[in-house]
Amino acid sequence: MNKSEIPVIIAHFNQQPNYLKFALKSAANFNKEVVLIGDNSNKGFWENHWDITSIGSEKYQAFQKCHVQMSYYSKKYEDSFWKRMFMLEEWMKKNDVQRVFLLDSDVITFANYSVELAPILFDNYIASLMTCENQDNFRWASSCHFSYWTLEGLEDFTSFCIEAYHNKTIREQLETKWKWHNDHNKPGGVSEMTLLYLWSKNNSRVANSSKVINNMTVDHSINTSTNYSDNEYQMQLGIKKIIFKNGIPYGFNKVLNKEIRFLCIHCQGTAKILMRFFYDEKLRPFYLVAKFVEIIKTKTKFFIQEKINKK
């Protein structure tokens, strides 16, 4: 496979939400091959679908035997993000694929990643993750919501996931983080983002896509001004202020004092309602209206609940 044909993978299990089609279609608008790694619940949702329902993975089974849940997430939810990494490895091996771009199902694409990013990553890195500069208070998080993987890198990471629960030093780090969440009543805990962070933090062969490179970057989350640095991008109505130029999104970087091109937008959480607006060129001018309506609905729901609680 040459550099111009790196597949884009989106993994989603147990359902087929409407927003998933915007993630898949937007990726296909710019990239040659887009694969949905899913299961029986979304079979037929996308033509290029790989059903994991009957796919076995000895490595994933080994991980499940040693894994100890140290988070406030539901088991079903947590299992899905671990499963994604091991099933992606199986897909790459079975299809003899050496490189992929992996996206979350709430990411809207505005670039051909093979053209824009592969030349930067291809010869120097085994993976690329999203990691914010500030990791204080046991944040310890690297995200793969947009990530580049070589088979070498992914095999190494999944092996590290298994090692983490056997290795006393790494296991103690995980337990210390989990204790901090419990002691301070903080949400979250240990997730795949924790293991991604510990695996990659001293690895010079893992790139950081949160940084600005060649006046472009990848969105960490539209809900925050932080991308790589704290308070980095201009905000509007609680989300990054996005300006479209010739159909491509830009945000104003306050650190660099200039507009930066976003290769994709991560519509995390309630921002998923914006995916339809970002996908449809005719609706893009109204995305802030949609956000404003969502804010009003949320505040109204909160106000009504407060009234009920006071009765």
C-alpha positions in Angstrom: 0.0 0.0 0.0 1.4 3.4 -0.9 1.3 6.5 1.2 -1.8 8.0 -0.6 -4.0 5.1 0.3 -4.0 5.0 4.1 -7.5 3.8 5.3 -9.6 5.8 7.7 -11.1 3.7 10.4 -14.1 4.5 12.6 -15.0 1.9 15.3 -18.5 1.9 16.9 -20.2 -0.9 18.8 -23.7 -1.7 20.2 -25.6 0.9 18.2 -25.9 3.0 15.0 -26.6 6.6 16.1 -27.6 9.1 13.5 -24.4 11.2 14.0 -22.3 8.2 13.0 -23.3 8.7 9.4 -21.9 12.2 9.4 -18.6 11.0 10.7 -18.4 8.3 8.0 -19.7 10.4 5.1 -17.5 13.4 5.9 -14.4 11.1 6.1 -15.4 9.6 2.7 -15.7 13.0 1.1 -12.0 13.5 1.5 -10.5 10.0 1.9 -10.4 7.1 -0.5 -11.2 4.2 2.0 -13.3 4.6 5.1 -14.0 1.5 7.1 -16.6 1.0 9.9 -15.4 -1.5 12.5 -18.7 -2.5 14.1 -20.9 -5.4 15.1 -24.4 -6.9 14.4 -26.0 -3.7 15.7 -24.8 -1.6 12.8 -24.3 -4.2 10.1 -25.5 -2.7 6.8 -25.1 0.9 8.1 -22.0 1.4 6.0 -20.9 -0.5 2.9 -17.3 -1.0 4.0 -18.2 -2.6 7.4 -16.2 -5.1 9.4 -18.4 -7.1 11.8 -16.4 -8.2 14.9 -19.3 -10.2 16.4 -17.7 -13.5 15.6 -14.1 -12.3 15.5 -11.8 -13.7 18.2 -8.7 -12.1 19.6 -6.4 -14.1 22.0 -4.6 -10.9 22.9 -7.9 -9.1 23.8 -8.9 -12.2 25.9 -5.5 -12.0 27.7 -6.2 -8.3 28.4 -9.7 -9.0 29.8 -8.3 -11.5 32.2 -5.9 -9.1 33.8 -7.8 -5.8 33.4 -9.2 -4.3 36.6 -11.7 -1.5 36.2 -10.6 1.7 38.0 -13.1 4.2 36.7 -16.6 5.5 37.1 -17.6 4.6 33.6 -20.1 1.8 33.0 -18.5 -1.5 32.1 -20.2 -1.6 28.7 -18.9 1.8 27.8 -15.4 1.1 29.1 -15.2 -2.2 27.3 -16.0 -0.5 24.0 -12.9 1.7 24.0 -10.6 -1.1 25.0 -12.1 -3.4 22.4 -11.6 -0.8 19.7 -7.8 -1.0 19.9 -7.5 -4.7 20.0 -10.1 -5.2 17.2 -8.3 -2.6 15.0 -5.1 -4.6 15.5 -7.0 -7.7 14.3 -8.4 -5.9 11.3 -4.9 -4.6 10.3 -3.4 -8.1 10.5 -6.2 -9.8 8.6 -6.1 -7.2 5.8 -2.4 -6.8 5.7 -2.6 -3.1 6.4 0.4 -1.4 7.9 -1.0 2.1 8.6 -4.3 3.6 9.4 -6.0 6.8 10.7 -8.4 6.1 13.5 -11.3 8.5 14.3 -14.0 8.6 16.9 -17.6 8.4 15.6 -18.2 12.1 16.6 -15.4 13.5 14.4 -16.2 15.6 11.3 -13.5 15.4 8.6 -12.3 18.2 6.4 -9.1 16.8 4.9 -7.5 14.0 3.1 -5.3 12.8 6.0 -3.0 10.8 3.7 -2.1 13.9 1.8 -2.0 16.4 4.7 -0.5 14.3 7.5 1.1 11.2 6.1 4.1 13.0 4.6 4.9 14.4 8.1 4.3 11.1 10.0 5.2 8.3 7.6 8.9 7.9 8.0 9.4 9.2 11.6 6.5 8.0 13.8 4.8 4.7 14.7 1.7 6.6 16.0 0.2 10.0 16.6 -2.1 10.9 19.5 -3.8 14.0 20.9 -2.1 15.2 24.1 -2.6 18.5 25.9 0.4 20.2 27.4 -1.1 20.5 30.9 -1.3 17.1 32.6 -1.6 18.4 36.2 -3.9 16.8 38.8 -3.6 13.3 37.3 -5.1 14.3 34.0 -2.7 11.8 32.4 -4.6 11.6 29.1 -3.7 11.1 25.5 -6.6 10.7 23.2 -7.0 8.5 20.1 -10.2 10.2 18.9 -7.9 11.3 16.0 -4.8 9.1 15.7 -2.4 7.6 13.3 -1.2 4.1 13.8 1.3 1.8 12.3 0.8 -1.9 13.0 4.1 -1.8 14.9 2.9 1.0 17.1 -0.5 -0.6 17.8 0.9 -4.0 18.6 3.3 -2.3 21.0 0.5 -0.4 22.7 -1.9 -3.3 23.1 1.0 -5.3 24.6 1.6 -2.4 27.0 -2.0 -2.5 28.0 -1.6 -6.1 29.1 1.8 -5.4 30.8 0.4 -2.5 32.7 -1.8 -4.7 34.9 1.1 -7.2 35.6 3.9 -4.7 36.0 4.1 -3.6 39.6 5.4 -0.1 38.8 2.8 0.7 36.1 0.0 -0.9 38.1 0.8 1.3 41.1 0.7 4.4 38.9 -2.8 3.4 37.8 -3.9 2.7 41.4 -2.5 6.1 42.5 -4.5 7.9 39.8 -7.7 6.0 40.7 -7.2 6.8 44.4 -6.8 10.5 43.6 -10.2 10.4 41.8 -11.8 8.7 44.7 -10.2 11.0 47.3 -11.2 14.2 45.5 -14.6 12.9 44.2 -13.5 13.6 40.6 -15.2 11.9 37.6 -13.4 9.6 35.2 -10.5 7.5 36.4 -8.3 5.1 34.5 -9.2 4.6 30.9 -7.5 3.8 27.6 -6.4 7.5 27.5 -4.4 6.9 30.7 -2.6 3.9 29.1 -2.1 5.9 25.9 -0.5 8.7 27.9 1.8 6.4 29.9 2.8 4.5 26.8 3.6 7.5 24.7 4.9 10.2 27.1 8.6 9.4 26.7 8.3 7.9 23.3 9.9 10.1 20.6 8.3 8.0 17.9 4.8 9.1 18.9 3.7 12.4 17.5 1.3 14.9 19.0 -1.4 16.0 16.7 -2.7 18.6 19.1 0.1 20.9 18.2 0.1 23.3 15.3 2.1 22.0 12.3 2.3 23.9 9.0 -0.5 26.2 10.2 -2.9 23.3 10.7 -4.0 21.1 13.6 -6.6 18.6 14.7 -9.4 19.6 17.1 -9.1 18.2 20.6 -12.7 19.1 21.4 -14.9 21.8 20.1 -16.1 22.3 23.7 -12.9 23.7 25.0 -10.4 26.5 24.1 -7.6 24.1 25.0 -6.0 22.2 22.1 -2.4 21.8 23.0 -2.1 24.8 25.3 -4.6 26.0 27.8 -6.9 28.8 26.6 -5.4 28.5 23.2 -8.4 29.2 20.8 -11.0 31.8 20.7 -14.5 30.7 21.9 -18.1 31.6 21.2 -21.2 30.3 23.0 -19.0 27.8 24.9 -17.4 26.2 21.8 -14.5 27.1 19.6 -15.3 29.9 17.2 -15.2 28.3 13.8 -14.8 30.3 10.6 -15.3 28.5 7.2 -13.2 29.5 4.2 -14.0 27.6 1.0 -15.6 24.9 3.1 -12.7 24.4 5.4 -12.8 25.3 9.1 -10.4 27.7 10.9 -10.0 28.8 14.5 -8.2 31.8 15.9 -5.1 30.7 17.9 -4.5 33.3 20.6 -1.1 32.0 21.4 0.2 32.3 17.8 -2.1 35.3 17.1 -3.4 33.9 13.8 -6.0 31.7 12.2 -5.2 27.9 12.1 -6.8 25.4 9.8 -8.6 22.5 11.5 -8.3 19.2 9.6 -11.3 17.9 11.6 -13.7 19.0 14.3 -14.3 16.8 17.4 -18.0 17.2 18.3 -17.7 15.7 21.7 -20.7 15.2 24.1 -23.7 17.4 23.5 -21.8 19.0 20.6 -22.8 16.0 18.5 -25.9 18.0 17.5 -23.6 20.2 15.5 -22.3 17.5 13.3 -25.3 17.8 10.9 -24.6 21.5 10.6 -20.9 21.1 9.9 -21.4 18.4 7.4 -24.1 20.1 5.3 -22.6 23.2 3.6 -26.0 24.9 3.5 -26.5 24.5 7.3 -23.0 25.7 8.4 -24.0 29.4 8.8 -26.5 28.3 11.4 -24.3 26.1 13.6 -24.3 28.8 16.3 -28.1 29.0 16.2 -28.2 25.3 16.9 -25.7 25.7 19.8 -27.8 28.6 21.2 -30.9 26.4 21.1 -29.1 23.6 22.9 -28.0 26.0 25.6 -31.5 27.3 26.1 -32.9 23.7 26.3 -30.3 22.7 28.8 -30.9 25.8 31.0 -34.7 25.3 30.8 -34.4 21.6 31.8 -32.1 22.6 34.7 -34.5 25.4 35.8 -37.5 23.0 35.8 -35.6 20.3 37.7 -34.6 22.9 40.3 -38.3 23.9 40.7 -39.2 20.2 41.1 -36.5 19.7 43.7 -37.7 22.7 45.8 -41.3 21.4 46.0 
